[in-house]
Amino acid sequence: MSGFFYFQPGETMKLIQLLSITANEMKSEKYLRDTGIIKTFELCIKCNTKNLGLIRNDKWKCYSCKSEWSRRRESILSQSRLKYSEFIFCLKIFSLGLNEQICSQELSLGYKTANELYNNFRICISGIMNVDSYSGQKIIKGELPDLYVINKNGCFYIILNKEMNQEVLYILRIRRSRLSNSSTYYKVNRRFTTFFKNDLGRGQISESDKFWNYINENLSGFHSTSFRNLLLSLKEIEFRYNMKNKNIFNEIIYKIAETKGWS
């Protein structure tokens, strides 16, 4: 995917730099195609020939068998009617850590559209394509299934199902309840395991403690009643913490481009 950078690889994509990319839909589509977010088809999906071309109405056409299909096919945009430029701005707003409501307001999109797109971003960065199967757990009296925090190669991960003999630092126990105004409230506790260590001096905060504080800080604004959405938000928290010293905009693009399985 080299060649799509309009800036130095280590530099953060600024909003002002997006203006040249999103000036029109052709430039926006080219950017998404260059990054690999939109697939460039080399063979016809029906007859497997190379006699293809881009036509109007946002479609590919095979001139051998006359088949036509959407340019968005097999991409995160396959089920979306968003303009390419709108998608890029949504991606930038998400990378800045701004929530769905702000994205919806700033781009004049429906909240449902913004929320669905944000969850698709979270699916990509989590690597869990089939979230419903992964998170298919029953919530009993507000008590959610335990989640486990592990450290792998210096990064922290929140997992639902631990493997045998896996070194778990601590267990997250999350309870959901409602306040008097009917809004949802999540309380998170952690239970240490024998693998948790804090070898630092008194008054110093270990990296695993910093991760725990980061979870609490970012989960405080979460209001959805769905365990699926909670899990995706926790995976976003995990991703942002592990990527805190990297170019997060580019990292999200890589994750989206690498994600397969869209219809």
C-alpha positions in Angstrom: 0.0 0.0 0.0 3.0 2.3 -0.4 2.3 5.3 -2.5 -0.9 6.5 -0.9 0.7 8.8 1.6 0.2 12.5 0.9 2.5 13.2 3.9 5.5 11.7 5.7 4.6 8.2 7.0 5.3 9.2 10.6 3.2 12.4 10.3 -0.4 12.6 11.4 -2.9 13.2 8.6 -4.3 16.7 9.4 -7.8 17.8 8.5 -6.4 20.5 6.2 -4.6 17.8 4.2 -7.9 15.9 3.8 -9.4 18.8 1.9 -7.3 18.0 -1.2 -8.3 14.4 -1.1 -12.0 15.0 -0.5 -12.3 17.9 -3.0 -14.4 15.6 -5.2 -15.6 12.0 -5.2 -13.2 10.8 -7.9 -10.2 11.9 -5.8 -11.8 10.4 -2.7 -12.4 7.1 -4.4 -8.9 7.0 -5.8 -7.5 7.5 -2.2 -9.7 4.7 -0.9 -8.6 2.4 -3.8 -4.9 3.3 -3.3 -5.1 2.5 0.4 -6.8 -0.9 -0.3 -10.0 0.0 1.5 -11.9 -0.4 -1.8 -10.9 -3.4 -3.8 -9.5 -3.0 -7.4 -10.9 -6.0 -9.3 -8.6 -7.6 -11.8 -10.9 -10.5 -12.8 -14.6 -10.7 -13.5 -16.5 -12.1 -10.6 -18.6 -14.3 -13.0 -16.5 -15.4 -16.0 -13.0 -14.7 -14.5 -11.8 -12.7 -17.5 -9.7 -9.5 -17.4 -11.9 -7.5 -19.7 -13.1 -5.0 -17.1 -13.8 -1.3 -16.8 -15.2 1.3 -14.4 -18.6 2.7 -15.6 -21.1 5.2 -14.3 -23.4 4.5 -11.3 -20.4 3.5 -9.1 -20.0 0.1 -10.9 -17.6 -2.2 -12.5 -18.5 -3.9 -15.8 -17.2 -7.0 -17.5 -17.3 -6.4 -21.3 -17.1 -10.2 -21.9 -20.1 -11.5 -20.0 -21.8 -8.0 -19.5 -21.9 -8.5 -15.7 -22.0 -5.4 -13.5 -21.3 -5.0 -9.8 -20.7 -2.3 -7.2 -17.3 -0.7 -6.9 -17.9 -1.1 -3.1 -18.2 -4.8 -3.3 -16.2 -6.8 -0.7 -15.3 -3.6 1.2 -16.4 -2.0 4.5 -18.5 0.3 2.3 -20.4 -2.5 0.7 -23.6 -1.9 2.7 -23.2 1.9 3.0 -24.6 4.7 0.8 -22.1 7.2 2.2 -20.2 9.3 -0.2 -16.5 8.4 -0.4 -15.6 11.8 0.9 -18.0 11.4 3.9 -16.5 8.1 4.7 -13.0 9.6 4.8 -14.1 12.4 7.2 -15.9 9.8 9.4 -12.6 7.9 9.5 -10.7 11.0 10.5 -13.2 11.9 13.2 -13.0 8.4 14.6 -9.2 8.4 14.6 -9.4 11.6 16.7 -11.3 9.8 19.4 -14.5 11.8 18.9 -17.7 9.8 19.4 -20.6 8.9 17.1 -22.8 11.8 18.2 -20.1 14.4 17.2 -19.5 12.6 13.9 -23.2 12.6 13.2 -23.6 16.3 14.0 -20.5 17.5 12.2 -21.3 15.6 9.0 -25.1 15.9 9.2 -25.4 12.1 9.2 -28.1 10.1 10.9 -26.8 8.8 14.3 -27.7 5.2 13.3 -25.4 5.5 10.2 -22.5 7.0 12.2 -22.9 4.3 15.0 -23.0 1.5 12.5 -19.9 2.8 10.8 -18.0 3.3 14.1 -18.8 -0.3 15.1 -17.5 -1.5 11.7 -14.3 0.4 12.4 -14.1 -1.3 15.8 -14.6 -4.7 14.1 -11.6 -4.0 11.9 -9.3 -2.9 14.6 -10.3 -5.7 16.9 -9.8 -8.4 14.2 -13.1 -10.0 15.3 -15.2 -10.2 12.1 -18.0 -12.4 13.5 -18.6 -10.3 16.7 -22.1 -11.8 17.3 -20.7 -15.3 17.6 -17.8 -14.2 19.7 -19.9 -12.1 22.1 -22.9 -14.4 22.3 -23.1 -14.4 26.0 -26.2 -14.0 28.2 -26.3 -11.1 30.7 -27.9 -12.2 33.9 -29.2 -9.5 36.3 -26.7 -6.9 34.9 -23.7 -9.2 35.4 -21.6 -9.5 32.3 -19.2 -12.3 31.5 -15.7 -11.9 32.9 -13.1 -10.5 30.6 -9.4 -11.2 30.8 -6.4 -8.9 30.4 -3.2 -10.4 29.1 0.2 -8.9 28.0 1.7 -10.1 24.8 4.9 -8.7 23.4 4.5 -5.6 25.4 0.9 -4.9 24.4 -2.3 -5.3 26.4 -5.3 -7.3 25.2 -8.8 -7.8 26.5 -10.1 -11.2 25.7 -13.4 -13.0 26.3 -12.1 -16.6 26.3 -8.7 -17.4 27.7 -6.6 -20.3 26.5 -5.3 -23.0 28.8 -2.2 -21.9 30.8 -2.5 -18.4 29.4 -1.0 -15.8 31.7 -3.8 -13.5 32.7 -2.8 -10.3 34.6 -6.2 -9.5 36.0 -9.8 -10.3 35.4 -12.3 -7.5 34.5 -15.7 -7.9 36.2 -18.3 -5.6 34.7 -21.7 -4.9 36.1 -24.4 -3.0 34.3 -27.1 -1.0 36.1 -29.5 1.8 35.5 -29.6 5.2 37.1 -32.8 7.0 38.2 -32.9 8.8 34.8 -32.9 5.4 33.0 -29.4 5.9 31.6 -27.0 2.9 31.7 -24.1 2.8 34.0 -21.1 0.4 34.0 -19.0 -0.4 37.0 -15.7 -2.2 36.3 -13.7 -4.0 39.0 -10.6 -6.0 38.5 -9.3 -9.1 40.3 -5.6 -9.7 40.3 -4.1 -13.1 39.4 -0.8 -14.6 40.4 0.7 -13.3 37.1 0.2 -9.6 38.0 3.4 -8.0 39.2 4.3 -4.5 40.2 8.1 -4.4 40.6 8.2 -0.6 40.7 9.0 1.5 43.7 6.4 3.0 46.0 4.3 5.7 44.4 5.2 4.6 40.9 2.5 3.3 38.5 3.1 0.2 36.4 2.2 -0.1 32.8 -0.6 -2.6 33.6 -2.0 -0.1 36.1 -1.9 2.6 33.5 -3.9 0.4 31.2 -6.4 -0.2 33.9 -6.8 3.5 34.5 -7.2 4.1 30.7 -10.0 1.5 30.7 -11.8 3.3 33.5 -11.3 6.7 32.0 -12.6 5.8 28.6 -15.4 3.5 29.6 -17.0 6.2 31.8 -18.8 7.7 28.7 -20.2 4.4 27.4 -24.0 4.1 27.6 -25.1 1.2 25.2 -27.0 -1.7 26.8 -25.5 -4.2 24.3 -22.7 -6.5 25.4 -21.6 -6.7 21.8 -21.1 -2.9 21.6 -19.4 -2.9 25.0 -16.9 -5.5 23.8 -16.2 -3.6 20.6 -15.7 -0.4 22.6 -13.3 -2.2 25.0 -11.3 -3.5 21.9 -11.1 0.1 20.7 -9.8 1.2 24.1 -7.2 -1.6 23.9 -6.2 -0.6 20.3 -5.8 3.1 21.1 -3.7 2.3 24.2 -1.4 -0.1 22.3 -1.1 2.4 19.4 -0.5 5.5 21.5 3.0 6.1 20.1 2.0 5.4 16.5 0.2 7.1 13.7 -3.3 5.9 14.6 -5.0 7.2 11.4 -2.7 5.1 9.2 -3.0 2.1 11.6 -6.8 2.2 11.3 -6.5 2.4 7.5 -4.2 -0.7 7.5 -6.7 -2.6 9.7 -9.6 -1.8 7.5 -7.8 -2.7 4.3 -6.7 -6.0 5.8 -10.2 -7.0 7.0 -11.8 -9.6 4.7 -15.3 -11.0 4.7 -17.4 -8.1 3.7 -20.2 -9.1 1.3 
